[in-house]
Amino acid sequence: MLKKLLLAGICVLSAGTGLFAEDGDLYSWEFSVDMMWLFIGAILVFVMQAGFALVETGLTRAKNASNITMKNLMDFCLGAIAYWAIGWGFMYGSDSLGGLIGASDFFKGPMEITASAGNFYKSWFFQVVFAATAATIVSGAMAGRTQFKSYLVYSTFISAFIYPIQGHWIWGGGWLSKLGFHDFAGSTVVHSVGGWSALMGAMIVGPRLGKYVKSPDGAVLVKAFPGHNIPFACLGVLLLWFGWFGFNAASTGTAVGEGGSILARVAVTTCLAASAGALGSLSLSWAWFKKPDVSMTMNGILAGLVSITAPCAVVSPGASIVIGFIGGILVVLAVEFIDKVLRIDDPVGASSVHLVCGIFGTLAVGIWGNVEGVALGLLHGGGFTQLGRQLAGVLSVGAWSAFTSLGLFLAIKAVIGLRVSAKDEMMGLDLSEHKSEAYTGFQIFSNM
């Protein structure tokens, strides 16, 4: 009975390919399966927008909840249009300037009923949710003190320019892909880019009022601002974990033949790395702070996921546990270092999760990679060759992302302003920026 249902499903999918398949196309059923798989994967990644919104809302103050929600909504709305208009062309257009940039397919929208047109639409739909993810990473790092209009300018710019150009280097056939750099699902392409932008944005906008204060003896005290809704944040982490199965596994691009085997392994390594990331951050935070820290453990799950995103298709399940566990440890160290040594106020730890673990995950390919002809790492007889390629990608994309986002935030600050007034910050951005409270009737603010 089950076999009959599966065959019937394949027949239905195959019949549907009449819209896109050429006459005599022998692989039309494969096209249909891949179309559905990429569509499902894109929907899973889209759900991550809700995850980011809940994580950032839960880990920040109640008086800014509506503002966080608005930023996560508009990240996608503006980003989708900008990525369709010019971002896609920069990323996947014809290779130009020696592999530095794409130079065609701007404002693309083929109307013919062909396999080529169908391939464009399925690929665009899958890629736009990645672009939105890179943009939304910055929201939490700049929470509680950034002008909404200024954030919209930044969000549009990253989806149209910063993200797609470096994406061309790696996924669009540019110079890093020709070098042999490997980033299966975006530890660098998506997460490091968002992480660098988050770090630059948090640095330029400055810390929240009262975050770093001087004591009478001149020492700088670092004040913690606990999140107002930890269950929200936990639900957000679980939604992100759920969406990550689309983020990583659907990056196979196909569910047919070898692609099906690869996506199954990717799902397993993704699951194990996230679990190990939680254990790594839990162990270190428990030993360091004498209590099992909830927010650190949740960020440990995200750290494991970011760390495995680049190597998920080229490492074994055992290696994914090691990678995830190290990522969980790294995020605790990074949060403490950025907050208390660099004194950069990142309310949700976005820079630590996405930048630090994105870099580590990219380098992990050159250490634990174990697929001949794709990525053979240091521990499997590949020497330092792949590790060198990975390092070249980390440095080049890091330089591009850091300098372009730094210039952008400085320009926004000079032209239209980046930070809200002290009065508006104390009032809360829900009221000052949107005249809307997230918890009307349940929360009385006495910050003025």
C-alpha positions in Angstrom: 0.0 0.0 0.0 2.8 2.4 0.9 4.6 1.6 -2.3 1.5 2.4 -4.3 1.1 5.7 -2.6 4.7 6.7 -3.2 4.4 5.7 -6.9 1.2 7.7 -7.2 2.9 10.7 -5.6 5.8 10.5 -8.1 3.3 10.2 -11.0 1.5 13.4 -9.8 4.8 15.2 -9.5 5.9 14.0 -12.9 2.6 15.1 -14.5 3.1 18.6 -13.1 6.4 19.0 -14.9 4.6 19.5 -18.1 4.7 23.2 -17.2 8.5 23.3 -17.2 9.9 20.3 -19.0 11.1 20.4 -22.6 9.7 17.9 -25.1 11.5 14.6 -24.6 12.9 15.7 -21.3 13.8 12.4 -19.6 14.5 13.8 -16.2 11.2 15.7 -15.7 10.2 13.7 -12.6 13.6 14.5 -11.0 13.0 18.2 -11.8 9.6 17.9 -10.0 11.1 16.3 -6.9 13.9 18.8 -6.7 11.5 21.7 -7.2 9.4 20.5 -4.2 12.4 19.8 -2.1 13.9 23.3 -2.6 10.4 24.8 -2.0 10.1 22.9 1.3 13.6 23.9 2.3 13.0 27.5 1.5 9.8 27.5 3.7 11.8 26.0 6.5 14.4 28.7 6.3 11.7 31.3 6.1 10.4 30.1 9.4 13.7 31.1 10.9 12.6 34.7 10.6 10.1 34.0 13.3 12.8 32.2 15.3 15.1 35.3 15.1 12.3 37.6 16.1 11.4 35.5 19.2 15.1 35.0 20.3 15.8 38.7 20.0 12.6 39.8 21.6 13.0 37.4 24.5 16.6 38.3 25.2 16.0 42.0 25.3 13.8 44.4 27.3 10.0 44.4 27.2 9.9 48.0 26.2 11.5 47.2 22.8 9.6 44.1 21.8 7.5 45.7 19.1 10.5 47.4 17.7 12.4 44.1 17.4 9.4 42.5 15.8 9.1 45.3 13.2 12.8 45.0 12.3 12.5 41.3 11.7 9.5 41.8 9.6 11.0 44.5 7.4 14.3 42.7 7.0 12.6 40.2 4.8 10.1 42.6 3.1 12.7 45.1 2.0 15.4 42.4 1.5 13.3 40.3 -0.8 12.6 43.2 -3.2 16.2 44.5 -3.1 17.6 41.0 -3.7 15.3 40.4 -6.6 16.1 43.7 -8.2 19.9 43.8 -8.0 21.2 41.3 -5.3 20.5 38.2 -7.5 22.4 39.8 -10.4 25.4 40.6 -8.3 25.4 37.1 -6.8 24.5 34.8 -9.7 24.9 37.0 -12.8 27.6 36.4 -15.4 31.1 36.4 -13.9 32.8 39.7 -14.2 36.1 41.4 -13.1 37.9 38.2 -12.6 35.3 36.5 -10.4 34.6 39.5 -8.2 31.0 40.3 -9.1 28.0 39.2 -11.1 27.0 41.5 -14.0 23.7 40.3 -15.4 20.2 39.1 -14.6 19.1 42.2 -12.7 15.3 42.6 -12.4 15.0 39.1 -13.8 11.5 37.6 -14.4 11.3 35.2 -17.3 7.7 34.5 -18.4 8.3 31.5 -20.7 7.2 28.1 -19.5 10.5 26.3 -19.6 12.8 24.3 -17.4 15.3 27.2 -17.4 12.6 29.6 -16.1 11.5 27.2 -13.5 15.1 26.7 -12.3 15.5 30.4 -11.9 12.4 30.8 -9.8 13.1 27.8 -7.5 16.7 29.0 -7.0 15.7 32.6 -6.4 13.1 31.6 -3.8 15.6 29.4 -2.0 18.3 32.0 -2.0 16.3 35.0 -0.9 15.6 33.5 2.5 19.4 33.2 3.0 19.9 36.8 2.1 17.2 37.8 4.7 18.9 35.7 7.3 22.2 37.5 6.8 20.4 40.8 7.2 18.4 39.9 10.3 21.4 38.8 12.3 22.2 42.5 13.0 18.9 43.3 14.6 19.6 41.9 18.0 23.1 43.3 18.2 21.8 46.8 17.8 18.6 46.4 19.9 17.3 49.0 22.2 19.0 52.1 20.8 18.9 52.2 17.0 16.6 54.4 14.9 14.1 52.4 12.9 14.6 54.3 9.7 18.3 54.0 9.9 18.0 50.2 10.4 15.9 50.0 7.3 18.6 51.6 5.2 21.2 49.2 6.5 18.9 46.1 6.0 18.2 47.0 2.4 21.9 47.7 1.6 23.1 44.4 2.9 20.6 42.4 0.9 21.3 44.3 -2.3 25.0 44.8 -2.1 27.1 43.4 0.9 25.7 39.9 1.0 25.4 39.1 -2.8 28.8 40.3 -3.9 30.8 38.1 -1.5 28.1 35.4 -2.2 29.2 35.5 -5.9 32.8 34.7 -4.8 31.7 31.5 -3.3 28.3 30.3 -4.6 28.1 32.2 -7.8 31.2 30.8 -9.5 33.6 33.6 -8.4 37.2 33.5 -7.5 36.9 31.7 -4.1 34.9 28.9 -5.6 37.6 28.5 -8.3 40.2 28.4 -5.6 38.5 25.4 -3.9 37.0 27.2 -0.9 34.1 25.1 0.5 31.1 26.5 2.4 28.2 24.1 1.9 25.4 26.1 3.5 26.8 29.4 4.6 29.0 29.6 7.8 30.8 32.3 6.0 28.5 33.4 3.2 25.6 34.0 5.5 26.6 33.9 9.2 30.1 35.5 9.2 28.8 38.3 7.0 25.9 39.0 9.3 28.2 38.6 12.3 30.7 41.1 11.0 27.9 43.6 10.3 26.4 43.0 13.7 29.8 43.7 15.4 30.4 46.9 13.4 26.8 48.1 14.0 27.0 47.5 17.7 30.4 49.2 17.9 29.3 52.3 16.0 25.9 52.8 17.6 27.5 52.4 21.1 26.3 50.6 24.2 22.9 51.0 25.8 22.6 53.6 28.5 23.9 52.2 31.9 25.6 49.2 30.3 29.1 50.3 31.2 29.4 52.5 34.2 32.4 53.8 36.2 32.6 53.1 39.9 33.9 55.7 42.4 37.4 54.1 42.2 37.5 54.4 38.4 36.8 50.8 37.5 34.3 50.1 34.7 31.4 48.0 35.9 29.6 45.9 33.3 25.9 45.7 34.0 23.8 42.8 32.8 20.4 43.6 31.2 18.5 40.3 31.5 16.0 39.3 28.8 12.4 39.8 29.7 11.0 36.5 28.3 13.2 33.5 28.3 10.4 31.1 27.1 10.0 33.3 24.0 13.8 33.0 23.4 13.7 29.2 23.9 10.8 28.9 21.4 12.8 31.0 19.0 15.9 28.8 19.3 13.7 25.7 18.6 12.2 27.3 15.6 15.7 28.2 14.3 16.9 24.6 14.9 13.8 23.4 13.0 14.5 25.8 10.1 18.1 24.8 10.0 17.2 21.4 8.6 16.1 23.3 5.5 19.0 25.7 5.7 21.6 22.9 5.6 19.9 19.8 4.1 18.1 21.7 1.3 21.5 23.2 0.3 22.1 19.9 -1.5 20.0 21.5 -4.3 18.6 18.0 -5.1 16.8 15.2 -3.3 17.5 12.7 -6.2 20.2 10.0 -6.3 23.3 10.9 -4.4 21.7 14.2 -3.3 19.2 12.2 -1.2 22.0 10.4 0.6 23.9 13.6 1.2 20.9 15.5 2.5 20.2 12.6 4.9 23.8 12.8 6.3 23.6 16.6 6.5 20.4 16.4 8.6 22.2 14.0 11.0 25.3 16.1 11.4 23.2 19.2 11.8 21.1 17.6 14.6 24.2 16.3 16.4 26.2 19.5 16.2 23.3 21.5 17.7 23.0 19.0 20.6 26.7 19.0 21.2 26.8 22.9 21.1 24.3 23.0 23.9 26.4 20.6 26.0 29.6 22.6 25.3 28.1 25.9 26.4 26.2 24.3 29.3 29.4 22.7 30.7 31.6 25.8 30.5 29.0 28.2 31.8 28.1 25.9 34.6 31.7 25.6 35.7 32.4 29.3 35.2 29.3 30.9 36.6 28.5 28.1 39.1 25.0 27.8 37.7 23.7 26.3 34.4 23.1 29.4 32.4 19.9 29.3 30.3 20.7 32.0 27.7 24.3 30.6 27.2 22.9 27.1 26.7 20.4 28.4 24.1 23.2 30.3 22.3 25.2 27.1 22.5 22.6 25.3 20.3 22.9 28.2 17.8 26.7 28.1 18.0 26.7 24.4 17.1 24.3 25.0 14.2 26.4 27.9 12.8 29.6 25.8 13.3 28.3 22.9 11.3 26.8 24.9 8.5 29.9 25.0 6.3 31.2 21.4 6.9 27.9 19.6 7.3 28.2 17.6 4.1 31.8 16.7 4.3 32.2 15.5 7.9 31.1 12.4 9.8 28.6 12.3 12.6 31.4 11.9 15.2 33.2 14.9 13.8 30.0 17.0 13.9 29.7 16.3 17.6 33.3 17.6 18.2 32.7 20.6 16.0 29.4 21.5 17.7 30.9 21.0 21.2 33.8 23.3 20.4 31.4 25.9 19.0 29.4 25.8 22.2 32.5 26.5 24.2 33.6 29.3 21.8 30.3 31.2 22.1 30.6 31.5 25.9 34.2 32.7 25.6 33.3 35.1 22.8 30.3 36.6 24.7 32.4 37.3 27.7 35.3 38.7 25.6 33.2 41.0 23.4 31.1 42.2 26.4 33.7 42.7 29.1 37.0 43.1 27.3 36.1 44.9 24.0 33.1 46.5 25.8 30.9 46.2 22.7 27.3 45.9 23.8 25.6 43.0 21.8 22.4 42.3 23.7 21.8 38.8 22.2 25.3 37.7 21.5 24.8 37.8 17.7 28.5 38.6 17.0 29.6 35.7 19.1 27.2 33.2 17.6 27.4 34.1 14.0 30.8 35.7 13.5 33.0 33.6 15.9 31.3 30.3 15.2 30.9 31.1 11.5 34.7 31.5 11.3 35.3 28.4 13.3 32.8 26.4 11.2 34.5 27.5 8.0 37.9 26.5 9.2 36.5 23.2 10.4 36.2 22.1 6.8 39.9 22.3 6.5 40.4 20.2 9.7 37.7 17.5 9.7 36.7 17.5 6.0 36.6 13.9 4.8 35.3 13.8 1.2 37.9 13.2 -1.5 37.7 15.7 -4.4 35.5 18.1 -2.4 37.2 18.9 0.9 39.9 16.8 2.5 41.0 18.2 5.8 44.1 18.1 7.9 43.0 15.1 10.0 42.3 13.0 7.0 45.5 13.4 5.0 44.7 16.6 3.2 47.5 18.6 4.8 47.1 22.3 5.0 45.8 22.8 1.5 42.1 23.0 2.2 42.7 24.8 5.5 44.6 27.4 3.6 41.8 27.8 1.2 39.3 28.2 4.0 41.5 30.8 5.8 41.7 32.8 2.5 37.9 32.8 2.4 37.6 33.8 6.0 40.0 36.7 5.7 38.7 38.0 2.3 35.0 37.9 3.2 35.8 39.2 6.7 37.6 42.2 5.2 34.8 42.9 2.7 32.0 42.6 5.3 33.7 44.5 8.0 34.8 47.5 5.9 31.6 47.8 3.9 29.3 47.6 6.9 31.6 49.9 8.9 31.5 52.5 6.1 27.7 52.1 5.8 27.0 52.6 9.5 29.3 55.6 9.6 27.6 57.1 6.6 24.1 56.5 8.1 25.3 58.1 11.3 26.6 61.2 9.6 23.6 61.7 7.2 20.4 60.6 8.9 21.5 59.6 12.4 21.9 56.1 13.8 21.0 56.3 17.5 17.8 57.5 19.2 17.9 60.2 21.9 18.6 59.3 25.5 15.0 60.2 26.4 13.6 57.9 23.7 15.9 55.1 24.7 14.8 55.3 28.3 11.1 55.4 27.3 11.6 52.4 25.0 11.6 52.1 21.3 8.1 50.7 21.2 6.6 54.0 22.3 9.2 56.4 20.9 9.6 54.8 17.5 6.2 53.2 16.9 3.7 54.5 19.5 2.9 50.9 20.3 3.4 48.8 23.4 3.9 45.0 23.0 2.2 44.3 26.3 -0.4 47.0 26.7 -2.2 46.7 30.0 0.3 44.2 31.4 3.5 46.3 31.8 4.0 49.6 33.5 7.2 51.4 32.6 8.8 53.7 35.2 12.0 54.5 33.3 11.6 58.3 33.0 
